[in-house]
């Protein structure tokens, strides 16, 4: 989750920028930022009701984590006194809406789900992220039991920009895991694939469309970016060269995309 840079005052005279942080920190359920500090009397300085009467609008992206957060909104409103309005859109449509609204400067979205593998540098360079560090290090703005050190190193890294600013509070980290049907593999006397060549071979063995498909993975536009990197890396490619230039047209990258797209075309369900 992340918050938008805003300075507009709400009806109670509390700046939206200040209200955003409290809303994002409570809704996201996980803090991000390497500069969270605790003082002995932090609990005395913090109160959940500090911004009672404020309003927030949250733009969710449709996924199980957002579904869980939406269910928690009433509890958050009761705890903080902040009124929350929210909407949910599929991933691609949500990204389009964010770009349009932020470019226009409409200011209608206070907190949103951001996909760092797609938006991290672009939104940061555009000035659309609010730096969370000063809130995370302020005991009057962050609950004393909200511990940054509980966060995984990967979560901290993805939310941190080159200048050290913290652009959001990670709600989850995506690991890539191979799922397979143990019963079907046992029937054919097979073990899980250990190479890309074996994965292709086994997918072909199991494929019996339209009743059964040998492989499934992401295949829609933006969702492809983080999904084929395990193929890209396995084939010796990368997204950038060492000097920071795009390298998605290298022989390794082309081979990886041909493999991934080919697996989807030949063995995955339509759509």
Helices and strands as residue ranges (DSSP letters): E 2-3, H 16-28, H 42-45, E 55-61, H 64-80, E 83-89, H 91-104, E 111-112, H 116-125, H 133-136, G 148-150, H 153-159, H 182-187, H 196-206, G 221-224, H 229-234, H 251-267
